[in-house]
Amino acid sequence: MFWGFDIYYFVLIIPAMLFALWAQVKVSSTFNRYSAQRTHTGMTGAQAAEAVLRACGVDGVRIERVAGNLTDHFDPRAGVIRLSQSVYDSPTVAAVGVAAHEAGHAAQYAEGYGPIRLRNAIIPVTQIGSSLAWPLLLIGLLFNYEALFFAGILFFMLAVVFQLVTLPVEFNASARAISVLGEGGYLSPDELPGAKKTLSAAAMTYVAALAVSIAQLLRLVLLFGGGRRDD
């Protein structure tokens, strides 16, 4: 049913993967560029995260250093913002932007921001979908079983929905960060564009990941439709 030359891989998947590769290179190069620009106040990443938390009225969130590069994240279960070594102590525009973004996530959880509540609500379902999608797709493909292949597509669609819901969460966290950094004078008008570019480049990786998933989903749907027509 599904065997044959997969033109969709070349038309859909490879361009999406190239876009994802470009996004990864872009975020690294942008971060490195603005890591060389020091803040006029000498504010570090950890201090920026603290400033955003204060401005948003968020209490009880710790800020810790974590190993790695660009491993920064907010852990809502532990109530901890973890900043990488290149961000925590760094008084640079890139570090301040990244740290403020993670504090923006903490603010989202504190106020019960709608999209992040939705994302949390669907996490159990999407985790099941992610774990079952490819086994079902492969079994359906190997045994020429349409029902299993179609079930795999449906489960894979859940993972795509999760990535789609993640986008407004990421963009909103960046908007919160930039707003506090600008209005509080933590970054000067000359420094703020660098923070925006750093966060925009980081957000593009989420867009690219979604593009790859949508391309893969479309490929699977087309393979399924083509296989049914060949029967």
Accessible surface in RSA format (square Angstrom, percent):
REM  Atomic radii and reference values for relative SASA: ProtOr
REM  Chains: A
REM  Algorithm: Lee & Richards
REM  Probe-radius: 1.40
REM  Slices: 20
REM RES _ NUM      All-atoms   Total-Side   Main-Chain    Non-polar    All polar
REM                ABS   REL    ABS   REL    ABS   REL    ABS   REL    ABS   REL
RES MET A   1    34.83  18.0   2.20   1.5  32.63  77.7   7.80   6.6  27.03  35.8
RES PHE A   2    16.70   8.4   0.42   0.3  16.28  42.4   3.57   2.2  13.13  37.6
RES TRP A   3   170.39  68.4 142.41  68.9  27.98  65.7 130.77  69.7  39.62  64.3
RES GLY A   4    63.43  78.2   0.00   N/A  63.43  78.2  38.69 106.2  24.74  55.4
RES PHE A   5   158.90  79.5 120.59  74.7  38.31  99.7 127.80  77.5  31.09  89.0
RES ASP A   6    29.53  20.7  25.00  24.9   4.53  10.7  24.38  57.4   5.15   5.1
RES ILE A   7    82.48  46.9  82.39  61.4   0.09   0.2  82.39  59.3   0.09   0.2
RES TYR A   8    54.93  25.6  54.93  31.3   0.00   0.0  30.03  22.6  24.90  30.7
RES TYR A   9    79.99  37.3  79.99  45.5   0.00   0.0  49.13  36.9  30.86  38.0
RES PHE A  10   105.28  52.7  94.37  58.5  10.91  28.4  94.45  57.3  10.83  31.0
RES VAL A  11    89.96  59.2  74.01  67.0  15.95  38.4  79.57  69.1  10.40  28.2
RES LEU A  12    35.67  19.9  31.26  22.4   4.42  11.1  33.03  23.2   2.65   7.1
RES ILE A  13     4.10   2.3   4.10   3.1   0.00   0.0   4.10   2.9   0.00   0.0
RES ILE A  14    60.89  34.6  60.42  45.0   0.47   1.1  60.83  43.8   0.06   0.2
RES PRO A  15    65.20  47.5  56.69  51.7   8.51  30.9  59.78  49.4   5.42  33.7
RES ALA A  16    10.79   9.9   4.82   7.4   5.97  13.6   9.90  13.9   0.89   2.4
RES MET A  17    96.44  49.9  90.70  60.0   5.74  13.7  84.95  72.2  11.49  15.2
RES LEU A  18   108.93  60.7 103.49  74.0   5.44  13.7 104.14  73.1   4.79  12.9
RES PHE A  19    66.10  33.1  59.86  37.1   6.24  16.2  65.28  39.6   0.82   2.3
RES ALA A  20    25.77  23.7  25.03  38.6   0.74   1.7  25.21  35.5   0.56   1.5
RES LEU A  21   109.75  61.1 105.57  75.5   4.18  10.5 109.20  76.7   0.55   1.5
RES TRP A  22   126.66  50.8 121.52  58.8   5.14  12.1 100.72  53.7  25.94  42.1
RES ALA A  23     0.23   0.2   0.23   0.4   0.00   0.0   0.23   0.3   0.00   0.0
RES GLN A  24   100.44  56.2  99.36  72.6   1.07   2.6  35.38  75.3  65.06  49.3
RES VAL A  25    89.89  59.2  85.76  77.6   4.14  10.0  89.54  77.8   0.36   1.0
RES LYS A  26    90.39  44.1  87.74  53.8   2.65   6.3  34.83  31.3  55.56  59.2
RES VAL A  27    14.75   9.7  14.57  13.2   0.18   0.4  14.57  12.7   0.18   0.5
RES SER A  28    49.43  41.8  47.97  64.0   1.46   3.4  26.55  56.5  22.88  32.1
RES SER A  29    57.93  49.0  47.53  63.4  10.40  24.0  43.15  91.9  14.78  20.7
RES THR A  30    10.50   7.5   7.66   7.8   2.84   6.8   6.81   9.1   3.69   5.6
RES PHE A  31     7.63   3.8   7.61   4.7   0.01   0.0   7.61   4.6   0.01   0.0
RES ASN A  32    97.17  67.0  86.78  83.9  10.39  25.0  26.27  63.2  70.90  68.5
RES ARG A  33   153.84  64.6 137.14  69.9  16.70  39.8  53.39  73.0 100.45  60.9
RES TYR A  34    17.32   8.1  17.32   9.9   0.00   0.0  12.93   9.7   4.39   5.4
RES SER A  35    37.35  31.6  24.76  33.0  12.59  29.0  24.64  52.5  12.71  17.8
RES ALA A  36    87.77  80.7  50.63  78.1  37.14  84.5  61.48  86.6  26.29  69.7
RES GLN A  37    59.40  33.2  54.23  39.6   5.17  12.3  30.91  65.8  28.49  21.6
RES ARG A  38   160.13  67.2 145.03  73.9  15.10  35.9  61.18  83.6  98.95  60.0
RES THR A  39     8.03   5.7   0.00   0.0   8.03  19.1   0.00   0.0   8.03  12.1
RES HIS A  40   113.90  62.3  72.04  50.1  41.86 107.1  68.00  70.1  45.91  53.4
RES THR A  41    73.75  52.5  35.14  35.6  38.61  92.0  43.63  58.6  30.12  45.5
RES GLY A  42    34.06  42.0   0.00   N/A  34.06  42.0  20.56  56.4  13.50  30.2
RES MET A  43    22.02  11.4  18.90  12.5   3.13   7.4  22.00  18.7   0.02   0.0
RES THR A  44    26.26  18.7  26.26  26.6   0.00   0.0  22.42  30.1   3.84   5.8
RES GLY A  45     0.00   0.0   0.00   N/A   0.00   0.0   0.00   0.0   0.00   0.0
RES ALA A  46     9.77   9.0   9.77  15.1   0.00   0.0   9.77  13.8   0.00   0.0
RES GLN A  47    87.06  48.7  85.68  62.6   1.39   3.3  23.95  51.0  63.12  47.9
RES ALA A  48     0.00   0.0   0.00   0.0   0.00   0.0   0.00   0.0   0.00   0.0
RES ALA A  49     0.00   0.0   0.00   0.0   0.00   0.0   0.00   0.0   0.00   0.0
RES GLU A  50    79.00  45.4  77.20  58.4   1.80   4.3  19.25  37.2  59.75  48.8
RES ALA A  51     0.69   0.6   0.00   0.0   0.69   1.6   0.00   0.0   0.69   1.8
RES VAL A  52     0.00   0.0   0.00   0.0   0.00   0.0   0.00   0.0   0.00   0.0
RES LEU A  53    11.87   6.6  11.84   8.5   0.03   0.1  11.87   8.3   0.00   0.0
RES ARG A  54   157.68  66.2 133.92  68.3  23.76  56.6  79.44 108.6  78.24  47.4
RES ALA A  55    66.93  61.5  22.25  34.3  44.68 101.6  34.95  49.2  31.98  84.7
RES CYS A  56    49.65  37.6  15.93  17.8  33.72  79.3  14.35  36.4  35.30  38.1
RES GLY A  57    59.72  73.6   0.00   N/A  59.72  73.6  33.84  92.9  25.88  58.0
RES VAL A  58    14.80   9.7   4.75   4.3  10.06  24.2   6.14   5.3   8.66  23.5
RES ASP A  59   135.56  95.0 108.91 108.4  26.65  63.0  39.65  93.3  95.92  95.7
RES GLY A  60    75.69  93.3   0.00   N/A  75.69  93.3  43.21 118.6  32.48  72.8
RES VAL A  61    29.30  19.3  11.34  10.3  17.96  43.3  11.42   9.9  17.88  48.5
RES ARG A  62   127.68  53.6 122.34  62.4   5.34  12.7  68.75  94.0  58.93  35.7
RES ILE A  63    30.45  17.3   9.62   7.2  20.82  50.2   9.62   6.9  20.82  56.5
RES GLU A  64    61.35  35.2  57.91  43.8   3.44   8.2  26.60  51.5  34.74  28.4
RES ARG A  65   124.54  52.3  96.19  49.0  28.35  67.5  30.94  42.3  93.60  56.7
RES VAL A  66    39.03  25.7  33.75  30.6   5.28  12.7  39.03  33.9   0.00   0.0
RES ALA A  67    71.33  65.6  59.07  91.2  12.26  27.9  59.30  83.5  12.03  31.9
RES GLY A  68    40.06  49.4   0.00   N/A  40.06  49.4  30.95  84.9   9.11  20.4
RES ASN A  69   100.33  69.2  80.64  77.9  19.69  47.4  34.30  82.5  66.03  63.8
RES LEU A  70    64.30  35.8  37.50  26.8  26.80  67.4  38.17  26.8  26.13  70.3
RES THR A  71    56.17  39.9  45.54  46.2  10.63  25.3  53.87  72.4   2.30   3.5
RES ASP A  72    20.36  14.3   3.41   3.4  16.94  40.1   2.23   5.3  18.12  18.1
RES HIS A  73    73.01  39.9  72.17  50.2   0.83   2.1  57.99  59.8  15.02  17.5
RES PHE A  74    24.78  12.4   8.14   5.0  16.64  43.3   8.14   4.9  16.64  47.6
RES ASP A  75    24.57  17.2  21.96  21.9   2.61   6.2   6.79  16.0  17.78  17.7
RES PRO A  76    56.85  41.4  34.80  31.7  22.05  80.2  35.52  29.3  21.33 132.6
RES ARG A  77   226.04  94.9 185.88  94.8  40.16  95.6  85.27 116.5 140.77  85.3
RES ALA A  78    44.89  41.3  21.85  33.7  23.04  52.4  32.74  46.1  12.15  32.2
RES GLY A  79    15.58  19.2   0.00   N/A  15.58  19.2  14.87  40.8   0.71   1.6
RES VAL A  80     0.00   0.0   0.00   0.0   0.00   0.0   0.00   0.0   0.00   0.0
RES ILE A  81     0.00   0.0   0.00   0.0   0.00   0.0   0.00   0.0   0.00   0.0
RES ARG A  82    56.07  23.5  56.07  28.6   0.00   0.0  10.95  15.0  45.12  27.3
RES LEU A  83     0.00   0.0   0.00   0.0   0.00   0.0   0.00   0.0   0.00   0.0
RES SER A  84     0.00   0.0   0.00   0.0   0.00   0.0   0.00   0.0   0.00   0.0
RES GLN A  85   110.25  61.6  95.86  70.1  14.38  34.2  24.15  51.4  86.09  65.3
RES SER A  86    39.77  33.6  27.69  37.0  12.07  27.8  35.89  76.4   3.88   5.4
RES VAL A  87     0.00   0.0   0.00   0.0   0.00   0.0   0.00   0.0   0.00   0.0
RES TYR A  88    47.26  22.1  47.20  26.9   0.06   0.2  10.23   7.7  37.02  45.6
RES ASP A  89    80.16  56.1  68.53  68.2  11.63  27.5  30.54  71.9  49.62  49.5
RES SER A  90    25.06  21.2  22.44  29.9   2.62   6.0   7.14  15.2  17.92  25.1
RES PRO A  91    24.78  18.1  24.78  22.6   0.00   0.0  24.78  20.5   0.00   0.0
RES THR A  92    12.93   9.2  12.93  13.1   0.00   0.0  12.36  16.6   0.58   0.9
RES VAL A  93     0.00   0.0   0.00   0.0   0.00   0.0   0.00   0.0   0.00   0.0
RES ALA A  94     0.00   0.0   0.00   0.0   0.00   0.0   0.00   0.0   0.00   0.0
RES ALA A  95     0.07   0.1   0.07   0.1   0.00   0.0   0.07   0.1   0.00   0.0
RES VAL A  96     0.00   0.0   0.00   0.0   0.00   0.0   0.00   0.0   0.00   0.0
RES GLY A  97     0.00   0.0   0.00   N/A   0.00   0.0   0.00   0.0   0.00   0.0
RES VAL A  98    14.91   9.8  14.70  13.3   0.21   0.5  14.91  13.0   0.00   0.0
RES ALA A  99     0.00   0.0   0.00   0.0   0.00   0.0   0.00   0.0   0.00   0.0
RES ALA A 100     0.00   0.0   0.00   0.0   0.00   0.0   0.00   0.0   0.00   0.0
RES HIS A 101    18.59  10.2  18.59  12.9   0.00   0.0  13.21  13.6   5.38   6.3
RES GLU A 102    16.14   9.3  16.14  12.2   0.00   0.0   0.00   0.0  16.14  13.2
RES ALA A 103     0.00   0.0   0.00   0.0   0.00   0.0   0.00   0.0   0.00   0.0
RES GLY A 104     0.00   0.0   0.00   N/A   0.00   0.0   0.00   0.0   0.00   0.0
RES HIS A 105    15.72   8.6  15.72  10.9   0.00   0.0  10.91  11.2   4.80   5.6
RES ALA A 106     1.83   1.7   0.00   0.0   1.83   4.2   0.00   0.0   1.83   4.9
RES ALA A 107     3.30   3.0   1.81   2.8   1.50   3.4   1.93   2.7   1.37   3.6
RES GLN A 108     0.00   0.0   0.00   0.0   0.00   0.0   0.00   0.0   0.00   0.0
RES TYR A 109    62.65  29.2  42.32  24.1  20.33  52.9  37.46  28.1  25.19  31.1
RES ALA A 110    68.59  63.1  24.06  37.1  44.53 101.3  36.92  52.0  31.67  83.9
RES GLU A 111   110.85  63.6  73.13  55.3  37.72  89.8  38.40  74.3  72.44  59.1
RES GLY A 112    27.47  33.9   0.00   N/A  27.47  33.9  18.46  50.7   9.02  20.2
RES TYR A 113    41.10  19.2  37.46  21.3   3.64   9.5  27.85  20.9  13.25  16.3
RES GLY A 114    42.15  52.0   0.00   N/A  42.15  52.0  31.26  85.8  10.89  24.4
RES PRO A 115    37.95  27.7  34.99  31.9   2.95  10.7  37.70  31.1   0.25   1.5
RES ILE A 116     1.93   1.1   1.93   1.4   0.00   0.0   1.93   1.4   0.00   0.0
RES ARG A 117   156.50  65.7 149.73  76.3   6.77  16.1  35.14  48.0 121.36  73.6
RES LEU A 118    93.81  52.2  89.05  63.7   4.76  12.0  93.16  65.4   0.66   1.8
RES ARG A 119    37.33  15.7  37.33  19.0   0.00   0.0   1.54   2.1  35.79  21.7
RES ASN A 120    54.18  37.4  43.43  42.0  10.75  25.9  23.72  57.1  30.46  29.4
RES ALA A 121    72.97  67.1  42.37  65.4  30.60  69.6  55.11  77.6  17.86  47.3
RES ILE A 122    36.18  20.6  35.57  26.5   0.62   1.5  36.18  26.1   0.00   0.0
RES ILE A 123    53.01  30.2  53.01  39.5   0.00   0.0  53.01  38.2   0.00   0.0
RES PRO A 124    74.63  54.4  71.70  65.4   2.93  10.7  74.00  61.1   0.63   3.9
RES VAL A 125    76.08  50.1  75.67  68.5   0.41   1.0  75.90  65.9   0.18   0.5
RES THR A 126     8.31   5.9   8.03   8.1   0.28   0.7   5.07   6.8   3.24   4.9
RES GLN A 127   117.05  65.5 107.93  78.9   9.12  21.7  39.24  83.5  77.81  59.0
RES ILE A 128    96.62  55.0  94.79  70.6   1.83   4.4  96.53  69.5   0.09   0.2
RES GLY A 129     0.00   0.0   0.00   N/A   0.00   0.0   0.00   0.0   0.00   0.0
RES SER A 130    61.48  52.0  43.80  58.5  17.68  40.7  35.22  75.0  26.27  36.8
RES SER A 131    72.00  60.8  50.28  67.1  21.72  50.0  51.36 109.4  20.64  28.9
RES LEU A 132    73.53  40.9  73.53  52.6   0.00   0.0  73.53  51.6   0.00   0.0
RES ALA A 133     0.94   0.9   0.94   1.4   0.00   0.0   0.94   1.3   0.00   0.0
RES TRP A 134    98.50  39.5  98.50  47.7   0.00   0.0  82.16  43.8  16.34  26.5
RES PRO A 135    63.17  46.0  57.90  52.8   5.27  19.1  63.11  52.1   0.06   0.4
RES LEU A 136    30.79  17.1  30.79  22.0   0.00   0.0  30.79  21.6   0.00   0.0
RES LEU A 137     3.44   1.9   2.83   2.0   0.60   1.5   3.09   2.2   0.35   0.9
RES LEU A 138    94.28  52.5  94.23  67.4   0.05   0.1  94.28  66.2   0.00   0.0
RES ILE A 139    73.90  42.1  73.90  55.1   0.00   0.0  73.90  53.2   0.00   0.0
RES GLY A 140     0.00   0.0   0.00   N/A   0.00   0.0   0.00   0.0   0.00   0.0
RES LEU A 141    44.01  24.5  43.37  31.0   0.64   1.6  43.37  30.5   0.64   1.7
RES LEU A 142   113.44  63.2  88.87  63.6  24.56  61.7  88.87  62.4  24.56  66.1
RES PHE A 143   149.28  74.7 125.23  77.6  24.05  62.6 130.68  79.2  18.60  53.2
RES ASN A 144    81.70  56.3  64.22  62.1  17.49  42.1  19.97  48.1  61.74  59.7
RES TYR A 145   117.20  54.7 115.04  65.5   2.17   5.6  72.82  54.7  44.38  54.7
RES GLU A 146    48.91  28.1  46.40  35.1   2.51   6.0  23.31  45.1  25.60  20.9
RES ALA A 147    60.98  56.1  45.99  71.0  14.99  34.1  54.94  77.4   6.04  16.0
RES LEU A 148    47.96  26.7  47.93  34.3   0.03   0.1  47.96  33.7   0.00   0.0
RES PHE A 149     4.87   2.4   4.87   3.0   0.00   0.0   4.87   3.0   0.00   0.0
RES PHE A 150    92.41  46.2  92.41  57.2   0.00   0.0  92.41  56.0   0.00   0.0
RES ALA A 151    28.81  26.5  27.21  42.0   1.60   3.6  28.73  40.5   0.08   0.2
RES GLY A 152     0.00   0.0   0.00   N/A   0.00   0.0   0.00   0.0   0.00   0.0
RES ILE A 153     4.37   2.5   4.37   3.3   0.00   0.0   4.37   3.2   0.00   0.0
RES LEU A 154    83.90  46.7  80.18  57.4   3.72   9.3  80.34  56.4   3.56   9.6
RES PHE A 155    56.64  28.3  56.51  35.0   0.13   0.3  56.64  34.3   0.00   0.0
RES PHE A 156    20.00  10.0  19.95  12.4   0.05   0.1  20.00  12.1   0.00   0.0
RES MET A 157    75.22  39.0  75.22  49.8   0.00   0.0  37.29  31.7  37.94  50.3
RES LEU A 158    55.17  30.7  55.17  39.5   0.00   0.0  55.17  38.7   0.00   0.0
RES ALA A 159    22.07  20.3  20.16  31.1   1.90   4.3  21.41  30.1   0.66   1.8
RES VAL A 160    12.27   8.1  12.27  11.1   0.00   0.0  12.27  10.7   0.00   0.0
RES VAL A 161    62.96  41.4  62.74  56.8   0.22   0.5  62.96  54.7   0.00   0.0
RES PHE A 162    56.73  28.4  56.73  35.1   0.00   0.0  56.73  34.4   0.00   0.0
RES GLN A 163    49.91  27.9  46.97  34.3   2.94   7.0  20.10  42.8  29.82  22.6
RES LEU A 164    96.77  53.9  94.78  67.8   1.99   5.0  94.78  66.6   1.99   5.4
RES VAL A 165    18.76  12.3  15.32  13.9   3.44   8.3  18.76  16.3   0.00   0.0
RES THR A 166    10.33   7.3  10.33  10.5   0.00   0.0   9.89  13.3   0.44   0.7
RES LEU A 167    24.88  13.9  24.88  17.8   0.00   0.0  24.88  17.5   0.00   0.0
RES PRO A 168    57.28  41.7  50.40  45.9   6.88  25.0  56.09  46.3   1.19   7.4
RES VAL A 169     0.00   0.0   0.00   0.0   0.00   0.0   0.00   0.0   0.00   0.0
RES GLU A 170     9.76   5.6   9.69   7.3   0.06   0.2   0.92   1.8   8.83   7.2
RES PHE A 171   100.19  50.1  95.38  59.1   4.81  12.5  95.70  58.0   4.49  12.9
RES ASN A 172    38.51  26.6  33.71  32.6   4.80  11.6   7.73  18.6  30.78  29.8
RES ALA A 173     0.00   0.0   0.00   0.0   0.00   0.0   0.00   0.0   0.00   0.0
RES SER A 174    14.66  12.4  14.55  19.4   0.11   0.2  13.55  28.9   1.11   1.6
RES ALA A 175    61.05  56.1  46.98  72.5  14.07  32.0  56.49  79.6   4.56  12.1
RES ARG A 176    43.07  18.1  37.32  19.0   5.75  13.7  23.17  31.7  19.90  12.1
RES ALA A 177     0.00   0.0   0.00   0.0   0.00   0.0   0.00   0.0   0.00   0.0
RES ILE A 178    24.06  13.7  23.25  17.3   0.81   2.0  23.25  16.7   0.81   2.2
RES SER A 179    48.89  41.3  38.51  51.4  10.38  23.9  31.71  67.5  17.19  24.1
RES VAL A 180    20.80  13.7  17.52  15.9   3.28   7.9  20.67  18.0   0.13   0.4
RES LEU A 181     0.00   0.0   0.00   0.0   0.00   0.0   0.00   0.0   0.00   0.0
RES GLY A 182    28.54  35.2   0.00   N/A  28.54  35.2  11.10  30.5  17.44  39.1
RES GLU A 183   152.29  87.4 111.84  84.6  40.45  96.3  52.66 101.9  99.63  81.3
RES GLY A 184    43.68  53.9   0.00   N/A  43.68  53.9  20.60  56.5  23.08  51.7
RES GLY A 185    40.80  50.3   0.00   N/A  40.80  50.3  29.48  80.9  11.32  25.3
RES TYR A 186    56.98  26.6  56.73  32.3   0.24   0.6  27.87  20.9  29.10  35.9
RES LEU A 187     4.51   2.5   0.00   0.0   4.51  11.3   0.00   0.0   4.51  12.1
RES SER A 188    26.52  22.4  22.70  30.3   3.82   8.8  22.73  48.4   3.79   5.3
RES PRO A 189   120.03  87.5 103.28  94.1  16.76  60.9 108.98  90.0  11.06  68.7
RES ASP A 190   122.73  86.0 104.59 104.1  18.15  42.9  28.27  66.5  94.46  94.2
RES GLU A 191     9.57   5.5   9.57   7.2   0.00   0.0   4.05   7.8   5.52   4.5
RES LEU A 192    30.36  16.9  30.36  21.7   0.00   0.0  30.36  21.3   0.00   0.0
RES PRO A 193    61.16  44.6  59.65  54.4   1.51   5.5  61.05  50.4   0.11   0.7
RES GLY A 194     2.35   2.9   0.00   N/A   2.35   2.9   0.43   1.2   1.91   4.3
RES ALA A 195     0.00   0.0   0.00   0.0   0.00   0.0   0.00   0.0   0.00   0.0
RES LYS A 196    99.81  48.7  97.45  59.8   2.35   5.6  46.07  41.5  53.73  57.2
RES LYS A 197   103.29  50.4  98.81  60.6   4.48  10.7  62.96  56.7  40.33  43.0
RES THR A 198     2.00   1.4   1.89   1.9   0.12   0.3   1.93   2.6   0.07   0.1
RES LEU A 199     6.85   3.8   5.46   3.9   1.39   3.5   5.69   4.0   1.16   3.1
RES SER A 200    66.02  55.8  59.40  79.3   6.62  15.3  34.29  73.0  31.73  44.4
RES ALA A 201     5.51   5.1   0.81   1.3   4.70  10.7   5.03   7.1   0.48   1.3
RES ALA A 202    31.32  28.8  30.72  47.4   0.60   1.4  31.20  43.9   0.13   0.3
RES ALA A 203     5.22   4.8   4.01   6.2   1.21   2.7   4.25   6.0   0.98   2.6
RES MET A 204    62.55  32.4  62.53  41.4   0.02   0.0  57.42  48.8   5.13   6.8
RES THR A 205    27.04  19.2  20.70  21.0   6.34  15.1  10.74  14.4  16.30  24.6
RES TYR A 206    92.01  43.0  87.81  50.0   4.20  10.9  50.90  38.2  41.11  50.7
RES VAL A 207    41.76  27.5  41.09  37.2   0.67   1.6  41.09  35.7   0.67   1.8
RES ALA A 208     1.23   1.1   1.23   1.9   0.00   0.0   1.23   1.7   0.00   0.0
RES ALA A 209    40.10  36.9  33.36  51.5   6.74  15.3  38.75  54.6   1.35   3.6
RES LEU A 210    13.30   7.4  13.30   9.5   0.00   0.0  13.30   9.3   0.00   0.0
RES ALA A 211    31.36  28.8  23.06  35.6   8.30  18.9  28.46  40.1   2.90   7.7
RES VAL A 212    38.94  25.6  38.94  35.2   0.00   0.0  38.94  33.8   0.00   0.0
RES SER A 213    16.79  14.2  15.45  20.6   1.34   3.1   1.83   3.9  14.96  21.0
RES ILE A 214    81.44  46.3  81.18  60.5   0.26   0.6  81.18  58.5   0.26   0.7
RES ALA A 215    10.60   9.7   7.55  11.6   3.06   6.9  10.39  14.6   0.21   0.6
RES GLN A 216    27.40  15.3  27.40  20.0   0.00   0.0   3.70   7.9  23.70  18.0
RES LEU A 217    24.72  13.8  24.72  17.7   0.00   0.0  24.72  17.4   0.00   0.0
RES LEU A 218    80.54  44.9  78.12  55.9   2.42   6.1  80.25  56.4   0.29   0.8
RES ARG A 219    40.54  17.0  40.54  20.7   0.00   0.0   0.00   0.0  40.54  24.6
RES LEU A 220     5.06   2.8   5.06   3.6   0.00   0.0   5.06   3.6   0.00   0.0
RES VAL A 221    65.31  43.0  63.75  57.7   1.56   3.8  63.95  55.6   1.37   3.7
RES LEU A 222    63.64  35.4  61.52  44.0   2.12   5.3  63.14  44.3   0.50   1.3
RES LEU A 223    31.98  17.8  28.99  20.7   2.98   7.5  30.25  21.2   1.73   4.6
RES PHE A 224    25.29  12.7  25.29  15.7   0.00   0.0  25.29  15.3   0.00   0.0
RES GLY A 225    23.08  28.5   0.00   N/A  23.08  28.5  22.22  61.0   0.85   1.9
RES GLY A 226    14.70  18.1   0.00   N/A  14.70  18.1  14.33  39.3   0.37   0.8
RES GLY A 227     2.49   3.1   0.00   N/A   2.49   3.1   0.79   2.2   1.70   3.8
RES ARG A 228   136.13  57.2 122.96  62.7  13.17  31.4  21.59  29.5 114.55  69.4
RES ARG A 229   179.09  75.2 146.06  74.5  33.03  78.6  77.11 105.4 101.98  61.8
RES ASP A 230   118.28  82.8  82.69  82.3  35.59  84.2  27.61  65.0  90.67  90.4
RES ASP A 231   118.47  83.0  54.19  53.9  64.29 152.0  63.67 149.8  54.81  54.7
END  Absolute sums over single chains surface
CHAIN  1 A    11487.4       9439.7       2047.7       7518.4       3969.0
END  Absolute sums over all chains
TOTAL         11487.4       9439.7       2047.7       7518.4       3969.0
